[in-house]
């Protein structure tokens, strides 16, 4: 049985730029990540600046059941609640995962560590890590 979303995930989280550890790409220095309940699952809102200061806003979400859902452009979004403190998302194209994010909620519920893993264009694996702290 899939673990249900828990209340401790809900709220707004702010990136701590001092925690950025990137092996690939250039991170932005400002981001707010809001998580709220959806009819089924969770809804995620990202309000951030890219590395050049350009505003980025994304909203996505749905059931955390590990089922791929079409998001257009030949891509599937797969959201999975691994356990009460871990949520994964994967972007799949052509039957292959091209981007994977793991969110791990700290035991005290006050921070979330995001780990992105993938493959660089030249075929090397990479991990990018960032930590977000709960806003009051």
Secondary structure, DSSP 8 states (H G I E B T S, - for coil): ------GGG-EEEEE-GGG-EESSS---S-EEEEEEE-SSSEEEEEEEE-TTS-EEEEEEEE--EEEEEEEETTEEEEEEEEETTEEEEEEEETTEEEEEEEEEE-TTSSEEEEEEEEE-TTS-EEEEEEEEEE--
